[in-house]
Amino acid sequence: MDVMRWAVAGVFGLVAGTIVSATAQAAPPVPSDAEVAARVEAVLGRMSIEEKIGQLTQLAGGLFPDAPKPADVIRKGGAGSVLWLNDRKEFNALQKIAVEESPSKIPLLFGLDVIHGYRTIFPVPLAMASSWDPAVAERAQTVAAKEARAAGILWTFGPMLDIARDARWGRIVEGAGEDPFLGAAMAAAQVRGFQGPYLGAPDHVVACAKHFAGYGAADGGRDYDPSYLPETRLRNVYFPPFQAAVKAGVGTFMSAYMDLNDVPASGNRFLLHDVLRGEWGFQGFVVSDAFAVRSLVTQGFARDGRDAAFRALHAGVDMDMASNTYADHLAGLVKDGTLQLADIEAAVRPILAIKVRMGLFEQPYTDESKFAQVVALPEHRKEALLAAQRSMVLLRNERRLLPLAKTLGKVAVIGPLADSQEATEGSWIVFDHTPAAVTVVAGIRAKLPGAKIEYAPGPEIQRDIASPFAQSTKPAQTPEQAKAAFRKAVATARNADVVVMALGETADMAGEAASRASLDLPGRQEELLEAVAALGKPVVLVLLNGRPLSIGWAAEHVPAILEAWEPGSEGGHAIADILFGDVNPGGKLPVTIARKGANEPLYYARNLTHSPESGERYTSRYWDGPTTPLYPFGFGLSYTTFSIANLKVAAPQVKVGSPVAVTAEVTNTGSVAGDEVVQLYIHQKAGSDSRPMRELKGFERITLKPGEKKTVAFTLGPDELGYWSTQAGKRIQEAEAFDVWVGADSFATLHADFAVAR
């Protein structure tokens, strides 16, 4: 193949004034690394320094009226990417300017936050992690990618891979929870879903692993506040999902906002150069979070915008998201010798490489006729329904209240979220999306068409400080209106056979800029729950929320609790399927649920530090209440029962570097088919460093018929048994003794042990 001729044709071979249909051309062959590099150098050799800096600049898509018009900047070659735009016609119009009017005819990358669906909305990522089924996340992001690509989106700012162990942090909703092993599995699955088998695969988009790194450990769970994490915790807890994304071939990374150990993540060369590129061999490009390069000045790290541009580029940030700091200062830094042209070109190369791999030089435009067909595919809604069903966690089911009988005559559905499409779809919906979810009320009505379903929202709930991203124009209820709504809700419940309470958080109560000091049910929801429960009716609590909530009263007094999270477009149908027994719930918690927000951060993989013989007097606790979880990590009930027994470790001793097999038998001891998530935990008993009490190192979700038995097998090797040591300053595997547990949650009691020897 004549690579140089291909490169020239790719850059200059577009028909002037024509929007070429992406479906009218054959997909180009997948280029080799050498071919990509040759094409990049061919394009780079024709670019001016202004165009090279332009490739490092991402425009804000006209979102800010005072900013330069994107078309004018693109025409001069001053931008490589555009975000915060969601309009197929506008994409094509801007792309036409880029490939026909700009000096070097380089196509644009259009990016958007496609976090859990584009038009078909899937459960939020925290919910998908509750499935403990990476295939769920992979299929969901495959659909999201297909719809987004049909809409002209080429690049998504997801998945978010931040480990979050403090439920007060609003962005816990976007990740996989508290555990690095589960988080790594979900990370790789989402990258595969978004990108497909290779970068540039048809109907897929470029993924972006964010926010690198430590963002989920912000002081007090407050968004944007600094994180202080020793290298040991970074490498053992916060890095693994990101490293898994690199191994899965993720195309881009996003640097985080916050200070990490007093060095802003977007100016942190240790993170972006030494670890990401040096140790892990990442070949893609790094984009800053929005305005993060300019914010280096606010953080007291950079003296001014010029210094911020230098520090970010030197650290390893290739593309400046929306702040125009690179556009304003990089040329001057090269001119005065502070930076070399080679520094600019090194940042440009991986950006051009992504564009080559995505086939944008051959097919830069979006086929506008394709969108309506793609987003209307019924199989997408089926996948969303399955994902929602598999993501829900049954927390309580006293006296087997669930499943409910389909012969019920009167059902009351109560709560401010029961008929909210916004709360059902959840936070971090794509820019300009119109909610269209099946709500709890709609799902129950569809399930029981002959029953009398009465709905009463009760008092409204809202944030004390409004979200900067979701400003409501609806006036708040007056106190008199709230009292009347409360009375009506109780009266509605009084006349029903069964009451379903849909409580939790509105969509804007989780996500970015949505940290909370309290994890209690917002507003008067618990008061309403207590009033309804006092009626003596059977009550089912369905939680719609983007984070774990403090539901201690409900856990003692409400017989059935279903954690539905924010379940997406088909959420109401999925909830009804579970409540009425068409689906047996099998999800498990990817986070620990604390009794109070004041107990946060609370997570299972803690170290023991002091436990003298006097016992309880000196143990880790508060004096005004227990600090044990309300529900532990990995917990979830089913409509059937399981036994896990006959735990076997293949050898009592293995050598360092050798694997050891662990097996256990799982039996469905109940009367209906169901899913169990079998979980394996280990503990290294001694060593150079103290090790956590337990660490998840294996899991498998299985389906068993009544009476059916299955042997589940796990392998523990150097990856599972090794760790980064503070003492050694490197990753090690030690010759030590280990505990191993297998069970249904992090409190598993089925135990064995083995040793690793030299």
PEHUTA-V94040 format. One line per field, one symbol per residue. ss: DSSP state (~ for helix, > for strand, _ for the rest). psi: psi as a letter, one per 40 degrees, with the letter a starting at -180 (. if undefined). burial: # if it has 24 or more other C-alpha atoms within 12 Angstrom, else .. Layout:
BEGIN
ss: ???
psi: ???
burial: ???
END
This chain:
BEGIN
ss: __~~~~~~~~~~____________________~~~~~~~~~~~~____~~~~~~~_>>>__________~~~~~~_____>>>____~~~~~~~~~~~~~________>>>>____>___>___~~~~~~___~~~~~~~~~~~~~~~~~____>>___>_________~~~~~_____~~~~~~~~~~~~~~~~__________>_>>>>>__~~~_~~~_____>___~~~~~~~~_~~~~~~~~____>>>>___>>__>>~~~_~~~~~~~~~~~_____>>>____~~~~~~~______~~~~~~~~~~~___>>>___~~~~~~~~~~~_____~~~~~~~~~~~~~~~~~_____________~~~~~__~~~~~~~~~~~~~~_>>>>>~~~_________>>>>>______~~~~~______________~~~~~~~~____>>>>>______________________~~~~~~~~~~~~~~~~___>>>>>>>__~~~_______________~~~~~~~~~____>>>>>>>_______~~~~~~__>>>>_______~~~~~~~~~_____________>___~~~_______________~~~~___>__>_____>_____>____>>>>>>>>___>>>____>>>>>>>>>_____>>>>>>>>>>>__________>>>>>>>>>>____>>>>>>>>_~~~~_>>>____>>>____>>>>>>>______>>>>>>>>_
psi: hgdddddddddeeihhehhhhdeeiihiihiiddddddddddddeeiidddddddehhiefedhdeiihddddddefeieihifhghdddddddddddeddidefhiihhiiggdficdhhiiidddddedfgdddddddddddddddddeehehigiihehhhehedhdeddeaeaehdddddddddddddddeaeiheiifiihihhihhiedefiheehheiiihhidddddddddddddddddefhdiihiidihhfehhdefgdddddddddddefheaihiiihedddedddefdidadddddddddddehdhhheeeddddeddddddeediidddddddddddddddddefdddgeihheedddddeehddddddddddddeeihhdigiffdiiiheehdhhhhiieedfhdddddaifiiheihifihiddddddddgdeihhhhhdaiiiiidhiheeghhehiiiiddddddddddddddddeidihhhgibiideeiaiffiidieihiafdddddddddeeeihhhhhhhieiiihfdddedehdhhhheageadedddddddddeedhhieiiheihhidideeihhidgiihdhgidebddeihiiefiieiidhiheihiieaiiihafhhhdhehiiheiihihiihhhheaeiiiiihhhhiihhdiadihiidihheiihhihiiheiiihhhihhadddeiihhdddfihihigiiiihihaeaeeiehiiiiihi.
burial: .....###.###.#....##.#........#....#########..#.##############.......##.################.############################################################################################################################################.###############################.###########.###....################.#.##..##############################....#.#.##########################.##..##....##################...####.#.#.######################.#.###########.##...############......#..............##.##############################################...################.##.#########################.#######################.....................#.#################.###....#.#.###########...##############.#.#.##############....##.######..######......#################.#######..
END
